[in-house]
Amino acid sequence: MEEGKGAAETQPVTTGMEELSINDTPAAAPAASQADAEATPAPQDAPVEAAAPAPAAPEAPAAPAATTEAAPAPPADDGYPGEPEVPDVTLEGKTYKALADGKYDVIVLSTGLSECVLAGLLSVRGLRVLQIDRNDYYGGQCASLNLKELYEKHNKVFDPAVEAKLGGSRRYCVDTVPKLLMANGKLVKMLVQTGVTRYIDFNGIAGSYVFNTSKIYRLPVTPTEAMTSSLVSLFQKNALRKFADYMRTFKAPKRVADTLSKTEFVEAINKYYAIHNASKLSEAAGIVEQFDSKREILVTALETKYGLPVFEDATEVEFGPGSLGLKIELRKVKKGVPAAEGGPIQQVVVVSAFVPGTDGSQGPAQRSKRVAVGDIVAYINGEPVLGLTDREIQGKIVNSPRPMKITFIKPAFDVSSQKYDLQQMTMRELYKAFGIDSTTQNFIGHAMALQTDDSYLDKPAEPTVLACQLYAFSVGRYGQDSPYLYPNYGLSTIPEGFSRLSALYGGTVMLRTDVDEILRDAEGKAVGVRVGDQAASAPVIIGDASYFPPEMSRKTGQVARSVCLLKHTIKNTIGDSAQLILPAKHLVGKTNDVYVSELGPGLQVCPKGTVLAIASTQVETENPTAELRQAFELMGDIEERFDSVTTTYGPVDDGTATGCYITKSLDATSHFETAALDIMRIYRAINQKELNLNEKLVEDPSN
C-alpha cells in the first residue's frame, strides 16, 4: 500500500474569544514544503530529525525546541562529547542500536492528521512519544502542496510557463484531501483544549450551498432565512419551522457505558449501589453480567429508579470572595426503597437561577458556560454533599474559606421528557411525523446533517438529528456565516500544530525515515519498530495502514478527488470560499453525494486571481472521474485539473490484542467528524477512558 501525500470575502475568525484563542497577526507560511526541503536535502543515508513548524507569526516569541535531540546513534567509539550514550535496545532476544532515545511508551507512524493529533494528546498526558514518517514533510494523507509539487505528484510538466500563467509555485498550498472543520465539531474542540490554536490562524468559510435541480442554492443560516428561502416551498415552511423547533430542543443522553471496559463498568455500578442501595451490592456482579451486552438499558433503569446519574458529568468551578452569582433550592428525587432499608438519597440541591453582580457581570459558574439551571451541587472542596438540605449546603458555603471549589453534576437524563424515542424511530418515520416532503428531506439530510447517501433514512433518527444540531450550533460559532472553518495555508498546518505540541511535551519527530519492520513478540503483541540496524521499543504503535502488514488492514472503498484551478469563483456563490454539496438525488448515476470545496486567496492557499475548487466523492463505477462531471460543469472554465483515486483502508480489529492501532483513511465526507471519532476510538483503547473534549489539557501560557 502506498500512502497518499498528502460578507463577500473570506471572514477572519474573531480573535480573543475564550473558546478559540487565535493569533491576531497573520500566520507565517508553513515552515517548509516538500520543494523547500528538497532545496537543502539532508544526507540520504540518515533519517531527518524534524524541527518544529515555524511560529504562527513573525512577532510571536520564538518557539521552544521542537524535538528531543535524537539523531541516529553513531558508532559506540564515536559518541557525542558531553552527551550520555543511549544504551542499545534488546527486543525478543536480539540487540539493536538505539533509534532516537530507544525506549518509548508510544510510537506513531506517519505525520497525518489523526496520527499527529494522537501524538499530541498522548504527549500531554505524560507518555513518551516517538513519531516517524517516511516523507520529509508533514501531513501524510493531509498534506498541502505547492504548485510544483502538485504538478509533479500528477506527473505533469512544470516549467516557467506554468508559473507565468497560474502564479508563483510557493503561493499555493493545495490540500490533497479537501475537508473543512465544523466550528462546533470535535476536532475544533481538540484544538481548543490543547491550545494548538495558538499556532494556527483560522478563517470562516463564506457560505454553504446545495445543488438542487440544476441550480445552486445558498443554505439558510437563520430561521428567518429558512422561512424566506426558495429551497423551501410555501406549504413546507410551517412543517420545517416545527421540525426545526423540535431539533433545537432535542436532548440525547451521554452514552458512557459502552465506552468502558468490563472492569470499569462493574466498578461504576458498585459505586452507584454503595451510594443509593447498599443492599444490592452483593448482586451487582450478576446484574452487570446479565446486562453487559445492553448496558444502557441497565443505566436507564437505575437512573429512573433512583433519580441520579450513574456517570457523573461534572464541572468544578472555583469561587473567590463575594457572591456566588447563583441561587440554589432543594429538590426531591425519586426513591426506590425506603431510607430505613438503606435506600437512596432522598433530596439534592440544584441551581435554580443565576444572579448577576451589581455591575451586571456573570458569576463564575455562569461564566464557565458549563453549568446550567437544574445542575446538582455534588461536592464542596472535594467533600460529597449529595443528600444534604439547602440550608446545610448554604452553611458549608458560608463557612468555607475562599477560594472555594464547588463541583456541579448534570441531572439524570429523563427519557420520558422526549416526545419520540429516536433510537428506535427511523429518520424516515420522523420526517413523516412532521410532514417533511422529499425535497426538504434532501437538503436537511444531505446539506445540514451531511449524510453521504440515503441509507440514513432507514436507520435510527438520533444521529441525524444530532448532526443537524452540530450544523446549527456551528453556524456563526466564531462569527462566520457558515458552519465551517478553515486554517490559513492549508490543512497540513493542523498536523504540524499537533506535532509541535507533542515536541513541547518531550515528543520526538523523525522525518525521512523508512520503518523496515514492526517488531512483535511470540503472542503477536507490539514491542517496537526497526529501522535498519536500529530499533526503538514501545508497547503501543499507532499509524496508518501503509506502515503495517497487509493482513492487519482491510480496504474500505475508494475516493475520487479532483483539484481544479479556476480564474473565477463558482457561479452563484458569494465571496472567495464556499462549500457545495451535490446530493446524489440530483445527479445522474450516483448513489453517494459529491462535494466541492471552493478556496480562494483570502485563505492564503493561492495567489490573487486564482481559486481552488476541489471535488470529491465515493467511487461507485469503473470511471471514477466521470462521477465528478456535474461538479466540473458547475465550475465553468477550468484552467488546470488534477485527478486522483485513493483507496481507503481501515483496521481489521480494534488493536487491543496486538497493541497496533491502525487509523482509518480520510473518507469522502466534507468534514473531519469521522476522523475525530477515529481519534477518540484509539485514545479510548489506549487510555481505557473517554477523551473529555470539555477538559482543558493545556493552559494558555499568557494567563
C-alpha positions, -999 to 999 in steps of 0.1 A, spaced: 0 0 0 12 35 -7 4 64 15 -13 93 -3 6 126 2 -8 141 11 -197 392 39 -184 390 4 -149 379 13 -135 351 34 -142 360 70 -114 361 96 -124 343 128 -130 366 157 -99 366 179 -96 369 217 -125 345 223 -123 324 254 -131 292 235 -108 298 205 -78 320 211 -61 327 178 -32 349 169 -41 385 159 -13 387 133 -14 367 101 4 334 104 36 329 85 36 304 58 43 268 69 79 261 77 88 240 47 70 224 18 83 194 0 101 215 -26 117 236 1 130 205 18 144 193 -15 164 226 -19 186 217 10 185 179 12 197 160 43 222 132 38 203 104 21 216 77 44 203 93 76 168 99 89 159 136 93 151 149 128 122 173 122 124 208 136 92 224 149 70 241 124 75 278 121 60 301 148 25 313 140 36 349 134 69 367 130 61 388 161 54 357 182 80 346 208 105 321 195 91 285 199 107 262 224 128 235 208 106 212 188 122 179 193 143 160 217 177 156 201 176 121 187 198 117 156 206 81 146 230 66 171 267 69 160 292 40 164 300 33 200 335 47 198 323 79 182 299 93 209 288 128 211 311 148 235 293 156 268 262 135 260 254 102 276 254 73 253 220 59 246 221 22 255 213 -5 230 178 -19 227 171 -56 231 139 -69 217 128 -105 216 164 -117 223 180 -95 196 201 -64 203 199 -32 182 214 2 182 190 26 198 167 45 175 164 80 190 162 75 227 155 39 223 126 34 248 91 50 244 56 45 256 41 50 222 55 50 186 34 69 160 40 61 123 31 89 99 25 126 105 -10 125 91 -38 144 109 -51 116 130 -16 104 139 -4 139 149 -35 147 170 -30 114 189 8 121 193 -1 155 208 -28 142 231 -7 113 244 24 135 250 3 160 270 -9 130 291 28 124 300 36 95 277 69 94 258 61 95 221 83 89 191 68 99 157 82 86 125 74 95 89 89 82 56 83 115 40 103 148 45 72 169 51 42 169 75 7 159 67 6 123 54 -27 120 36 -35 155 47 -5 172 31 -8 207 14 13 210 -18 27 240 -36 21 242 -73 53 225 -84 46 196 -60 11 193 -73 23 191 -109 50 165 -100 26 144 -80 3 141 -110 33 135 -134 27 168 -153 54 190 -167 61 221 -145 80 249 -162 82 287 -161 52 289 -184 31 273 -158 40 300 -132 36 327 -158 0 315 -163 -10 305 -128 13 324 -104 43 315 -82 45 280 -70 50 289 -34 19 310 -33 -1 277 -34 -10 254 -5 -32 228 -22 -48 201 0 -46 166 -13 -77 158 8 -104 185 8 -121 189 41 -134 217 64 -138 219 101 -172 221 118 -169 252 140 -185 233 170 -171 200 160 -149 175 178 -117 185 160 -121 221 169 -127 211 205 -94 191 204 -76 222 190 -90 244 218 -84 220 247 -48 215 237 -40 252 229 -29 243 193 -50 272 181 -20 294 192 -1 281 162 -28 284 135 -50 312 121 -85 302 110 -110 318 87 -147 312 83 -159 298 50 -181 324 34 -211 303 25 -227 268 23 -246 258 -8 -266 229 -21 -273 217 -56 -310 212 -64 -325 205 -98 -297 221 -119 -292 251 -97 -271 261 -67 -289 275 -36 -274 292 -6 -283 273 26 -302 294 51 -283 301 83 -310 317 104 -347 308 110 -357 339 91 -337 329 61 -351 294 62 -386 308 61 -378 330 30 -355 306 12 -367 294 -22 -353 259 -12 -385 255 9 -419 256 -7 -447 277 7 -466 247 20 -434 233 37 -424 263 57 -447 256 86 -436 220 88 -400 230 86 -404 255 114 -420 229 137 -393 204 128 -365 229 134 -380 237 168 -380 200 177 -344 195 166 -332 226 185 -347 214 218 -340 177 214 -316 163 241 -298 130 240 -282 113 270 -244 109 270 -239 72 265 -208 64 285 -215 28 295 -204 12 262 -171 31 262 -159 14 295 -140 -18 300 -160 -45 318 -140 -39 350 -146 -2 348 -184 -8 343 -186 -31 373 -167 -6 394 -192 22 384 -223 1 392 -208 -10 425 -201 27 434 -237 36 424 -252 9 446 -230 18 475 -245 53 475 -281 45 466 -289 10 478 -261 -8 496 -283 -39 500 -278 -46 463 -240 -47 464 -239 -85 466 -260 -88 435 -241 -61 414 -217 -85 396 -246 -108 385 -267 -78 373 -238 -64 353 -231 -98 337 -268 -101 327 -268 -66 311 -233 -65 297 -244 -65 261 -272 -39 268 -255 -17 294 -275 15 285 -308 -4 294 -294 -11 329 -282 25 333 -316 39 323 -334 16 347 -311 26 376 -314 63 369 -352 60 365 -355 42 398 -330 63 419 -332 96 402 -295 104 400 -270 98 372 -248 67 371 -220 85 354 -213 120 368 -209 146 341 -191 170 365 -178 206 363 -157 221 390 -158 258 395 -136 280 417 -153 308 436 -134 338 450 -146 363 476 -181 377 472 -214 364 458 -215 331 440 -238 346 414 -264 318 417 -294 307 437 -299 271 449 -330 252 460 -339 218 475 -354 192 451 -367 158 459 -355 128 438 -372 95 432 -367 69 458 -365 32 450 -366 18 486 -373 33 520 -344 51 537 -347 28 567 -338 -1 544 -306 16 531 -325 34 504 -312 61 481 -306 98 485 -339 115 491 -330 150 481 -305 171 463 -297 208 460 -298 223 425 -290 256 408 -323 274 405 -311 307 389 -281 328 380 -278 362 397 -257 389 380 -233 411 401 -241 447 409 -222 457 378 -242 432 357 -213 408 354 -218 370 354 -207 348 383 -180 321 379 -205 293 373 -224 311 346 -192 324 331 -179 288 328 -207 281 303 -207 245 315 -231 249 345 -269 252 338 -300 258 358 -310 224 372 -274 212 377 -268 195 411 -244 206 438 -224 175 444 -191 184 461 -177 214 481 -139 214 481 -140 177 473 -164 167 501 -196 150 489 -228 169 498 -254 149 479 -284 143 502 -278 174 523 -305 201 526 -302 235 510 -296 251 545 -268 226 553 -251 233 520 -255 271 525 -238 266 559 -209 248 543 -205 275 517 -206 303 543 -180 286 565 -156 276 537 -126 298 531 -122 313 497 -112 304 471 -137 276 473 -143 249 447 -179 236 440 -185 206 417 -218 205 398 -231 174 381 -258 171 354 -291 155 365 -300 121 352 -315 120 317 -353 118 318 -363 96 288 -400 105 294 -392 141 286 -386 133 249 -416 132 225 -400 105 203 -376 77 210 -351 84 183 -330 53 190 -360 33 178 -376 56 154 -361 59 119 -354 92 102 -379 84 76 -406 80 103 -395 112 120 -398 132 87 -433 117 82 -443 127 117 -436 163 109 -449 162 73 -415 169 57 -416 162 20 -388 146 -1 -373 179 -14 -370 193 21 -357 160 34 -330 161 8 -315 194 19 -319 186 57 -303 152 54 -275 160 29 -267 197 33 -273 201 70 -268 166 85 -241 160 59 -252 124 52 -234 110 22 -263 88 8 -299 80 16 -293 49 37 -296 71 68 -334 73 62 -340 38 74 -316 40 104 -323 54 139 -330 91 137 -309 102 167 -275 105 148 -291 126 120 -308 149 145 -276 154 164 -258 161 131 -283 188 123 -277 203 158 -240 203 151 -246 222 119 -268 247 136 -245 252 166 -215 256 143 -231 284 122 -217 317 135 -199 300 163 -169 323 157 -187 350 137 -187 332 104 -217 329 80 -214 292 76 -208 262 99 -172 258 85 -137 269 95 -105 266 75 -69 271 85 -48 297 66 -21 280 45 -39 247 42 -49 217 63 -13 205 68 -9 233 94 -32 212 117 -9 181 120 21 205 121 5 222 151 -1 189 170 34 177 162 47 210 177 25 203 208 40 168 211 75 182 209 69 208 236 59 179 259 90 158 251 80 141 219 104 133 192 97 135 154 118 118 127 111 125 91 125 108 60 128 76 80 116 43 65 104 17 90 116 -17 80 97 -38 105 72 -37 133 86 -60 159 62 -82 178 66 -109 204 56 -146 202 20 -137 211 18 -111 183 19 -81 207 39 -50 195 73 -44 212 88 -18 189 100 -9 154 132 -15 134 149 10 111 179 -7 96 201 -19 124 184 5 149 153 -1 170 130 16 195 108 -1 219 71 6 228 41 -15 237 18 7 216 22 15 179 -2 38 161 -1 45 123 -19 45 90 -24 12 72 6 16 49 31 11 78 16 -23 89 15 -57 73 -14 -60 48 -32 -86 68 -38 -61 96 -60 -38 75 -88 -40 50 -99 -20 20 -130 2 28 -135 18 -6 -121 44 -30 -124 82 -32 -122 101 -64 -108 137 -60 -101 164 -85 -82 196 -78 -93 223 -102 -76 257 -107 -100 284 -117 -97 321 -127 -131 329 -113 -154 319 -84 -181 294 -90 -213 309 -104 -240 319 -78 -216 317 -49 -207 348 -28 -171 356 -17 -140 335 -25 -147 305 -3 -177 281 -2 -188 245 5 -210 230 -22 -230 198 -17 -244 179 -47 -269 154 -33 -269 121 -53 -307 125 -58 -300 153 -83 -271 136 -101 -271 112 -129 -260 76 -119 -248 84 -84 -257 69 -50 -232 90 -30 -231 128 -28 -204 149 -45 -187 177 -25 -169 208 -38 -147 230 -16 -140 264 -31 -110 281 -15 -97 315 -25 -67 337 -19 -82 351 14 -72 317 29 -36 320 18 -38 289 -4 -34 305 -39 -25 339 -55 -50 366 -63 -69 359 -94 -69 322 -88 -94 300 -70 -91 263 -59 -121 241 -64 -116 206 -51 -143 180 -59 -146 146 -42 -170 116 -40 -171 79 -30 -162 58 -61 -191 37 -75 -181 29 -111 -152 19 -133 -148 55 -144 -144 75 -112 -135 109 -127 -167 108 -147 -186 107 -115 -175 143 -108 -187 155 -142 -216 176 -129 -192 193 -104 -170 203 -133 -199 217 -151 -208 239 -122 -172 252 -120 -172 266 -156 -139 271 -173 -111 251 -156 -75 263 -162 -59 230 -149 -72 198 -134 -55 172 -113 -75 139 -109 -67 111 -85 -83 80 -70 -73 69 -35 -80 35 -19 -92 39 17 -83 14 45 -94 6 80 -82 -18 107 -94 -54 109 -98 -52 147 -96 -26 175 -59 -32 181 -61 -41 218 -49 -76 212 -17 -66 194 -11 -31 206 -11 -20 170 -37 8 164 -44 15 127 -60 48 119 -87 49 92 -81 66 59 -97 100 55 -130 94 38 -151 113 12 -171 133 37 -166 171 36 -156 174 73 -134 159 100 -161 145 123 -154 108 113 -117 113 117 -123 128 151 -143 98 161 -115 75 150 -90 96 171 -113 92 201 -116 54 194 -79 49 196 -74 73 225 -101 54 245 -85 20 237 -50 31 248 -61 51 279 -91 29 289 -112 61 292 -130 85 270 -114 117 258 -132 145 276 -135 172 249 -145 198 275 -114 193 296 -87 220 292 -55 200 287 -30 228 281 -34 262 298 -26 294 278 9 304 288 -2 341 286 -26 335 315 
